[in-house]
Amino acid sequence: MSAPKKLGRPAEVDKNKIMKVARTLFAESGFEAATTRQIAEKVGCNVAMIGYYFGNKEGLLDTIIDSYFREAVEVYARIDKQTEKNSEDLAEEFPEFKDPEIRQFCKALVEFGTYAFSNREIHQIMIRDAMSGGKLLFNSLVKNDNGVVPLIHQKIRHFIAQKKLPPDTDISCVSLTLIGAVTTTCISSQVASKIHGFEKVDENFFRRVYIFHIKNIFRL
């Protein structure tokens, strides 16, 4: 007679692999249509593993969006906090701007845009969520202090205090313009590449877009 099986947690599988497969299914099929069974089958794990790591499907999506916002903030902040030792490199990369702080601001936006586009499935998930009320998206934004937006607001206020921008600069409209360039492109890259005439969406695309926006904002 065989010994009874011991109960315990299911065989471990890479948590990040579950998240990667899930976000692709959520983006392609929608959150409601995609099932934990489908995710588990594509990962090659037991459905119980999803419950062990994330609790349920809602917890899985919540973790995916939270992780994206945290990493996006880190990408932007890493450039924003760099010191003057990088000034010469940025001067070569952005000869359009004489002011080192403006160059740094533009670089941070380019890095953020490039990162966001490499994770554009997340934006496709979020737009689906937004169309159905946006509860998960809103909750994730609140938990992550609204992502990159407050950092952009802070930088614009700094430029106003330094008199590099006029005192009546509409901070909300500026940030919406800068963030909108990312979200619109991530939701549909075909809009940018085919309709608006860009060859392809890559780091050079975001560099071109943000140089244009920064020039207009600072009236350069």
Short mmCIF file of the C-alpha atoms (twelve columns), coordinates in Angstrom:
data_MODEL
# 
_entry.id   MODEL 
# 
loop_
_atom_site.group_PDB 
_atom_site.id 
_atom_site.type_symbol 
_atom_site.label_atom_id 
_atom_site.label_alt_id 
_atom_site.label_comp_id 
_atom_site.label_asym_id 
_atom_site.label_seq_id 
_atom_site.Cartn_x 
_atom_site.Cartn_y 
_atom_site.Cartn_z 
_atom_site.pdbx_PDB_model_num 
ATOM 1   C CA . MET A 1   0.000   0.000  0.000   1 
ATOM 2   C CA . SER A 2   1.457   3.352  -1.059  1 
ATOM 3   C CA . ALA A 3   2.022   6.070  1.531   1 
ATOM 4   C CA . PRO A 4   -0.535  8.890  1.511   1 
ATOM 5   C CA . LYS A 5   0.553   12.083 -0.218  1 
ATOM 6   C CA . LYS A 6   1.560   14.884 2.060   1 
ATOM 7   C CA . LEU A 7   -0.369  18.086 1.715   1 
ATOM 8   C CA . GLY A 8   1.542   21.330 1.392   1 
ATOM 9   C CA . ARG A 9   2.207   24.148 -0.958  1 
ATOM 10  C CA . PRO A 10  2.272   23.277 -4.671  1 
ATOM 11  C CA . ALA A 11  5.553   22.752 -6.512  1 
ATOM 12  C CA . GLU A 12  7.217   26.117 -6.963  1 
ATOM 13  C CA . VAL A 13  7.389   27.902 -10.283 1 
ATOM 14  C CA . ASP A 14  8.935   31.252 -11.184 1 
ATOM 15  C CA . LYS A 15  6.580   33.959 -9.949  1 
ATOM 16  C CA . ASN A 16  7.747   36.364 -12.659 1 
ATOM 17  C CA . LYS A 17  6.913   33.792 -15.344 1 
ATOM 18  C CA . ILE A 18  3.329   33.645 -14.089 1 
ATOM 19  C CA . MET A 19  3.109   37.444 -14.210 1 
ATOM 20  C CA . LYS A 20  4.588   37.591 -17.717 1 
ATOM 21  C CA . VAL A 21  2.188   34.992 -19.120 1 
ATOM 22  C CA . ALA A 22  -0.788  36.529 -17.302 1 
ATOM 23  C CA . ARG A 23  -0.192  40.052 -18.549 1 
ATOM 24  C CA . THR A 24  -0.003  38.799 -22.149 1 
ATOM 25  C CA . LEU A 25  -3.305  36.943 -21.763 1 
ATOM 26  C CA . PHE A 26  -4.944  39.885 -19.984 1 
ATOM 27  C CA . ALA A 27  -3.817  42.217 -22.796 1 
ATOM 28  C CA . GLU A 28  -4.974  39.889 -25.572 1 
ATOM 29  C CA . SER A 29  -8.212  38.523 -24.130 1 
ATOM 30  C CA . GLY A 30  -9.135  40.970 -21.387 1 
ATOM 31  C CA . PHE A 31  -9.101  40.391 -17.663 1 
ATOM 32  C CA . GLU A 32  -12.574 38.871 -17.492 1 
ATOM 33  C CA . ALA A 33  -12.053 36.450 -20.378 1 
ATOM 34  C CA . ALA A 34  -8.623  35.161 -19.324 1 
ATOM 35  C CA . THR A 35  -8.789  32.412 -16.712 1 
ATOM 36  C CA . THR A 36  -6.326  31.210 -14.100 1 
ATOM 37  C CA . ARG A 37  -6.522  27.768 -15.704 1 
ATOM 38  C CA . GLN A 38  -5.377  29.206 -19.052 1 
ATOM 39  C CA . ILE A 39  -2.532  31.038 -17.325 1 
ATOM 40  C CA . ALA A 40  -1.458  27.909 -15.442 1 
ATOM 41  C CA . GLU A 41  -1.528  25.798 -18.609 1 
ATOM 42  C CA . LYS A 42  0.711   28.248 -20.488 1 
ATOM 43  C CA . VAL A 43  3.089   28.530 -17.536 1 
ATOM 44  C CA . GLY A 44  3.101   24.786 -16.996 1 
ATOM 45  C CA . CYS A 45  2.132   24.902 -13.353 1 
ATOM 46  C CA . ASN A 46  -0.742  23.979 -11.065 1 
ATOM 47  C CA . VAL A 47  -3.558  26.521 -10.721 1 
ATOM 48  C CA . ALA A 48  -2.960  26.366 -6.968  1 
ATOM 49  C CA . MET A 49  0.417   28.044 -7.511  1 
ATOM 50  C CA . ILE A 50  -1.343  31.198 -8.677  1 
ATOM 51  C CA . GLY A 51  -3.442  31.177 -5.537  1 
ATOM 52  C CA . TYR A 52  -0.350  30.581 -3.408  1 
ATOM 53  C CA . TYR A 53  1.498   33.613 -4.824  1 
ATOM 54  C CA . PHE A 54  -1.330  36.038 -5.586  1 
ATOM 55  C CA . GLY A 55  -4.483  34.875 -3.783  1 
ATOM 56  C CA . ASN A 56  -6.682  35.051 -6.871  1 
ATOM 57  C CA . LYS A 57  -6.854  36.492 -10.390 1 
ATOM 58  C CA . GLU A 58  -7.547  40.007 -9.072  1 
ATOM 59  C CA . GLY A 59  -4.500  39.768 -6.832  1 
ATOM 60  C CA . LEU A 60  -2.404  38.664 -9.804  1 
ATOM 61  C CA . LEU A 61  -3.444  41.651 -11.915 1 
ATOM 62  C CA . ASP A 62  -2.988  43.992 -8.958  1 
ATOM 63  C CA . THR A 63  0.585   42.717 -8.501  1 
ATOM 64  C CA . ILE A 64  1.350   43.119 -12.216 1 
ATOM 65  C CA . ILE A 65  0.183   46.736 -12.319 1 
ATOM 66  C CA . ASP A 66  1.828   47.603 -8.982  1 
ATOM 67  C CA . SER A 67  5.129   46.176 -10.166 1 
ATOM 68  C CA . TYR A 68  4.953   48.196 -13.384 1 
ATOM 69  C CA . PHE A 69  4.310   51.489 -11.595 1 
ATOM 70  C CA . ARG A 70  7.133   50.902 -9.101  1 
ATOM 71  C CA . GLU A 71  9.618   50.087 -11.836 1 
ATOM 72  C CA . ALA A 72  8.510   53.031 -14.008 1 
ATOM 73  C CA . VAL A 73  9.118   55.423 -11.108 1 
ATOM 74  C CA . GLU A 74  12.542  53.869 -10.520 1 
ATOM 75  C CA . VAL A 75  13.480  54.274 -14.198 1 
ATOM 76  C CA . TYR A 76  12.480  57.939 -14.229 1 
ATOM 77  C CA . ALA A 77  13.963  58.756 -10.819 1 
ATOM 78  C CA . ARG A 78  17.287  57.090 -11.573 1 
ATOM 79  C CA . ILE A 79  17.971  59.642 -14.322 1 
ATOM 80  C CA . ASP A 80  16.348  62.528 -12.466 1 
ATOM 81  C CA . LYS A 81  18.657  62.043 -9.463  1 
ATOM 82  C CA . GLN A 82  21.894  61.757 -11.405 1 
ATOM 83  C CA . THR A 83  24.590  64.317 -10.624 1 
ATOM 84  C CA . GLU A 84  26.532  66.686 -12.819 1 
ATOM 85  C CA . LYS A 85  29.125  63.979 -13.555 1 
ATOM 86  C CA . ASN A 86  26.799  62.842 -16.355 1 
ATOM 87  C CA . SER A 87  26.417  66.354 -17.727 1 
ATOM 88  C CA . GLU A 88  28.948  65.935 -20.538 1 
ATOM 89  C CA . ASP A 89  27.353  62.711 -21.767 1 
ATOM 90  C CA . LEU A 90  23.920  64.299 -21.769 1 
ATOM 91  C CA . ALA A 91  25.291  67.363 -23.585 1 
ATOM 92  C CA . GLU A 92  26.346  65.072 -26.432 1 
ATOM 93  C CA . GLU A 93  23.051  63.212 -26.394 1 
ATOM 94  C CA . PHE A 94  20.896  66.344 -26.214 1 
ATOM 95  C CA . PRO A 95  22.813  69.185 -27.918 1 
ATOM 96  C CA . GLU A 96  19.457  70.904 -28.435 1 
ATOM 97  C CA . PHE A 97  19.508  72.102 -24.806 1 
ATOM 98  C CA . LYS A 98  22.151  74.240 -23.133 1 
ATOM 99  C CA . ASP A 99  20.705  73.950 -19.624 1 
ATOM 100 C CA . PRO A 100 21.949  70.719 -17.938 1 
ATOM 101 C CA . GLU A 101 18.773  70.385 -15.827 1 
ATOM 102 C CA . ILE A 102 16.565  70.571 -18.892 1 
ATOM 103 C CA . ARG A 103 18.735  67.962 -20.616 1 
ATOM 104 C CA . GLN A 104 18.402  65.713 -17.576 1 
ATOM 105 C CA . PHE A 105 14.633  66.208 -17.493 1 
ATOM 106 C CA . CYS A 106 14.367  65.273 -21.167 1 
ATOM 107 C CA . LYS A 107 16.563  62.195 -20.664 1 
ATOM 108 C CA . ALA A 108 14.415  61.011 -17.741 1 
ATOM 109 C CA . LEU A 109 11.284  61.336 -19.881 1 
ATOM 110 C CA . VAL A 110 12.893  59.449 -22.777 1 
ATOM 111 C CA . GLU A 111 13.949  56.613 -20.459 1 
ATOM 112 C CA . PHE A 112 10.470  56.480 -18.946 1 
ATOM 113 C CA . GLY A 113 8.798   56.440 -22.361 1 
ATOM 114 C CA . THR A 114 11.103  53.723 -23.662 1 
ATOM 115 C CA . TYR A 115 10.521  51.595 -20.562 1 
ATOM 116 C CA . ALA A 116 6.757   52.059 -20.759 1 
ATOM 117 C CA . PHE A 117 6.671   51.062 -24.418 1 
ATOM 118 C CA . SER A 118 8.669   47.903 -23.684 1 
ATOM 119 C CA . ASN A 119 5.853   47.078 -21.238 1 
ATOM 120 C CA . ARG A 120 3.004   48.288 -23.445 1 
ATOM 121 C CA . GLU A 121 0.908   45.212 -22.613 1 
ATOM 122 C CA . ILE A 122 0.362   46.823 -19.218 1 
ATOM 123 C CA . HIS A 123 -1.155  49.903 -20.857 1 
ATOM 124 C CA . GLN A 124 -3.380  47.731 -23.008 1 
ATOM 125 C CA . ILE A 125 -4.612  46.025 -19.839 1 
ATOM 126 C CA . MET A 126 -5.141  49.365 -18.113 1 
ATOM 127 C CA . ILE A 127 -7.164  50.837 -20.971 1 
ATOM 128 C CA . ARG A 128 -9.454  47.801 -20.852 1 
ATOM 129 C CA . ASP A 129 -9.806  48.313 -17.103 1 
ATOM 130 C CA . ALA A 130 -10.414 52.047 -17.554 1 
ATOM 131 C CA . MET A 131 -13.231 51.358 -20.012 1 
ATOM 132 C CA . SER A 132 -14.966 49.231 -17.390 1 
ATOM 133 C CA . GLY A 133 -14.591 51.742 -14.560 1 
ATOM 134 C CA . GLY A 134 -10.870 51.689 -13.872 1 
ATOM 135 C CA . LYS A 135 -11.081 50.368 -10.311 1 
ATOM 136 C CA . LEU A 136 -7.890  48.295 -10.403 1 
ATOM 137 C CA . LEU A 137 -5.957  51.006 -12.228 1 
ATOM 138 C CA . PHE A 138 -7.106  53.694 -9.823  1 
ATOM 139 C CA . ASN A 139 -6.266  51.583 -6.764  1 
ATOM 140 C CA . SER A 140 -2.772  50.858 -8.103  1 
ATOM 141 C CA . LEU A 141 -2.158  54.532 -8.851  1 
ATOM 142 C CA . VAL A 142 -3.200  55.496 -5.335  1 
ATOM 143 C CA . LYS A 143 -0.990  52.816 -3.758  1 
ATOM 144 C CA . ASN A 144 1.987   53.964 -5.833  1 
ATOM 145 C CA . ASP A 145 1.495   57.697 -5.182  1 
ATOM 146 C CA . ASN A 146 0.286   58.275 -8.757  1 
ATOM 147 C CA . GLY A 147 3.405   56.920 -10.391 1 
ATOM 148 C CA . VAL A 148 5.661   59.287 -12.334 1 
ATOM 149 C CA . VAL A 149 3.157   62.167 -12.430 1 
ATOM 150 C CA . PRO A 150 4.049   63.735 -9.028  1 
ATOM 151 C CA . LEU A 151 7.739   63.631 -9.978  1 
ATOM 152 C CA . ILE A 152 6.987   65.570 -13.143 1 
ATOM 153 C CA . HIS A 153 4.880   68.055 -11.158 1 
ATOM 154 C CA . GLN A 154 7.751   68.492 -8.720  1 
ATOM 155 C CA . LYS A 155 10.214  69.120 -11.544 1 
ATOM 156 C CA . ILE A 156 7.946   71.670 -13.223 1 
ATOM 157 C CA . ARG A 157 7.515   73.517 -9.917  1 
ATOM 158 C CA . HIS A 158 11.305  73.514 -9.563  1 
ATOM 159 C CA . PHE A 159 11.712  75.057 -13.015 1 
ATOM 160 C CA . ILE A 160 9.121   77.711 -12.148 1 
ATOM 161 C CA . ALA A 161 10.963  78.523 -8.911  1 
ATOM 162 C CA . GLN A 162 14.222  78.783 -10.890 1 
ATOM 163 C CA . LYS A 163 12.434  81.130 -13.343 1 
ATOM 164 C CA . LYS A 164 13.127  78.781 -16.210 1 
ATOM 165 C CA . LEU A 165 9.379   78.567 -16.733 1 
ATOM 166 C CA . PRO A 166 6.850   81.381 -16.326 1 
ATOM 167 C CA . PRO A 167 4.945   81.492 -13.012 1 
ATOM 168 C CA . ASP A 168 1.613   80.894 -14.747 1 
ATOM 169 C CA . THR A 169 2.737   77.586 -16.280 1 
ATOM 170 C CA . ASP A 170 -0.166  75.129 -16.102 1 
ATOM 171 C CA . ILE A 171 1.531   72.198 -14.350 1 
ATOM 172 C CA . SER A 172 -1.387  69.808 -14.856 1 
ATOM 173 C CA . CYS A 173 -1.580  70.458 -18.600 1 
ATOM 174 C CA . VAL A 174 2.175   70.100 -18.986 1 
ATOM 175 C CA . SER A 175 2.233   66.740 -17.177 1 
ATOM 176 C CA . LEU A 176 -0.802  65.498 -19.125 1 
ATOM 177 C CA . THR A 177 0.959   66.356 -22.372 1 
ATOM 178 C CA . LEU A 178 4.163   64.587 -21.352 1 
ATOM 179 C CA . ILE A 179 2.456   61.470 -19.990 1 
ATOM 180 C CA . GLY A 180 -0.026  61.403 -22.865 1 
ATOM 181 C CA . ALA A 181 2.787   60.948 -25.382 1 
ATOM 182 C CA . VAL A 182 3.596   57.669 -23.648 1 
ATOM 183 C CA . THR A 183 0.134   56.291 -22.950 1 
ATOM 184 C CA . THR A 184 -1.251  56.987 -26.426 1 
ATOM 185 C CA . THR A 185 1.722   55.317 -28.086 1 
ATOM 186 C CA . CYS A 186 1.614   52.309 -25.749 1 
ATOM 187 C CA . ILE A 187 -2.092  51.766 -26.327 1 
ATOM 188 C CA . SER A 188 -1.622  51.721 -30.106 1 
ATOM 189 C CA . SER A 189 1.816   51.969 -31.672 1 
ATOM 190 C CA . GLN A 190 0.135   51.868 -35.098 1 
ATOM 191 C CA . VAL A 191 -1.306  55.313 -34.412 1 
ATOM 192 C CA . ALA A 192 2.195   56.733 -34.005 1 
ATOM 193 C CA . SER A 193 3.963   54.719 -36.682 1 
ATOM 194 C CA . LYS A 194 1.374   54.551 -39.471 1 
ATOM 195 C CA . ILE A 195 -1.107  57.361 -38.952 1 
ATOM 196 C CA . HIS A 196 1.338   60.026 -37.742 1 
ATOM 197 C CA . GLY A 197 4.142   58.996 -40.063 1 
ATOM 198 C CA . PHE A 198 6.855   57.756 -37.704 1 
ATOM 199 C CA . GLU A 199 8.953   54.894 -39.085 1 
ATOM 200 C CA . LYS A 200 8.962   52.946 -35.826 1 
ATOM 201 C CA . VAL A 201 8.529   53.378 -32.083 1 
ATOM 202 C CA . ASP A 202 11.803  53.066 -30.198 1 
ATOM 203 C CA . GLU A 203 14.122  55.145 -28.017 1 
ATOM 204 C CA . ASN A 204 14.785  57.539 -30.910 1 
ATOM 205 C CA . PHE A 205 11.048  58.028 -31.291 1 
ATOM 206 C CA . PHE A 206 10.681  59.124 -27.657 1 
ATOM 207 C CA . ARG A 207 13.802  61.268 -27.936 1 
ATOM 208 C CA . ARG A 208 12.282  63.105 -30.915 1 
ATOM 209 C CA . VAL A 209 8.889   63.488 -29.230 1 
ATOM 210 C CA . TYR A 210 10.251  64.791 -25.929 1 
ATOM 211 C CA . ILE A 211 12.750  67.176 -27.502 1 
ATOM 212 C CA . PHE A 212 9.780   68.652 -29.356 1 
ATOM 213 C CA . HIS A 213 7.663   68.934 -26.195 1 
ATOM 214 C CA . ILE A 214 10.475  70.342 -24.050 1 
ATOM 215 C CA . LYS A 215 11.317  72.966 -26.655 1 
ATOM 216 C CA . ASN A 216 7.699   74.087 -26.718 1 
ATOM 217 C CA . ILE A 217 7.255   74.055 -22.940 1 
ATOM 218 C CA . PHE A 218 10.423  76.072 -22.334 1 
ATOM 219 C CA . ARG A 219 9.895   78.160 -25.483 1 
ATOM 220 C CA . LEU A 220 13.339  77.313 -26.804 1 
# 
